[in-house]
């Protein structure tokens, strides 16, 4: 049995085949929406998993079609390309973007066909120019705190999704935009990228993790300089202080980001997941606890078929075929 991807009902006729391809014939269906929005669809929907190893992936198909209004979501070759799509507002994060990003993160976490993620902003001017200031201007202390906690939760889930996430920073990454980029595992910046935490200029502080992640990435002194001055730095300076991994020409940004992600995805997926988890948890523990976690992962990974395959492929002088098992 498999779940119908339209209405989530169990379909006795799905069978093994539906793990690879499930076609659902036209039916009037309600798709739970975002906030108060409810979309009705009446169309044939085709789902296909096209990753090279999809026959080995668990049949996770209880997510629903993503129909966001402020994001673009595209999945091919195991790579989810997520684009924040409000270019007229420099991709500012309003409540809808955060809610829809939460839905996308759920898809990333639970859809085995997603093996890695590239996150970027629409247009050539901005990655994300921060939280939506028109919404901030209306908030009081209770909803202000709730907005901060909700955004922090979505970013944290992205950071802990267990799959590599690369931010392709294509312009302004300010406030919530810089914070979103910092929640990604790797940041590649276009030459025109600009980074900063300008919240203090608005009489508010960072709300989506800036005070927590920035010092971890660039050190306390440099973080405080950026947080207290609200100054913007260019891509070269961001690279110099360790805020970004690489700076590339703007027209090569997506290509370079994909190339790096594809290099990562050639490696054992369980080993990648273990590295992400060990670094995430290890940074917040003592050295001894971090080392113990690493040793536990090392032992656990030694029980996997991937580890046998990787070591055997080395001795046989061929490329390994990892199956995530
Ligand atoms: N929230 C809401 N709208 C935003 C925004 C934000 N964070 N950042 C930009 N916009 C909107 C502008 O209001 C403008 O909308 P309009 O055309 O309807 O007036 C549009 O995006 C273009 O921005 P504009 O300011 O005209 O572009 P610019 O090239 O002159 O300046 C910035 C670019 C990034 C320097 C400037 O937009 C800016 O300082 N943005 C706010 C950055 C910030 O403080 N972020 C942290 C928020 S907590």
Boltz pocket constraint, residues with backbone or C-beta under 6 A from the ligand:
constraints:
  - pocket:
      binder: B
      contacts: [[A, 87], [A, 88], [A, 89], [A, 90], [A, 92], [A, 129], [A, 130], [A, 131], [A, 132], [A, 133], [A, 134], [A, 172], [A, 174], [A, 175], [A, 176], [A, 198], [A, 199], [A, 202]]
      max_distance: 6.0
